[in-house]
């Protein structure tokens, strides 16, 4: 049996791996590491803004649920500093003040906008109809052949 506590080379390998765990891009971090960084972000945010413990817990709960819903998976939603190993900004996060002075948090969900394809300049509506009827004619000849 090998006693891993005595094996110094294995201990160094484990410590080296642990030291580089957070040095990956946000979207490459494992879920547990992301939760750890979200907890650190909530603590830091609460300290800077002077939030109550209940408000900090509410923020952490919102961020955890958002991570589970995959709203914080992309690097466009979360700005992560790999060198500092910390979250610098969560872009969709908004803080509101309620009428009784409580801080409320919300994540704005990005909605996919409907886009329309532009027509090619210089072509008229008749040209498109001619193209589509020619395409249908080609299909008919393939079917009869």
ABEGO torsion letter per residue (X at the ends): XBBAAABAAAAAAAAAAAAAAAABBAAABBAAAAAAAAAAAAAAAAAAAGBBAAAAAAAAAAAAAAAAAGAAABAAABBBBAAAGBBABBAABBBBBBAAGBBBBBBBBBBBBBBBBBBBBGBBAAAAAAAAAAAAAAAAAAAAX
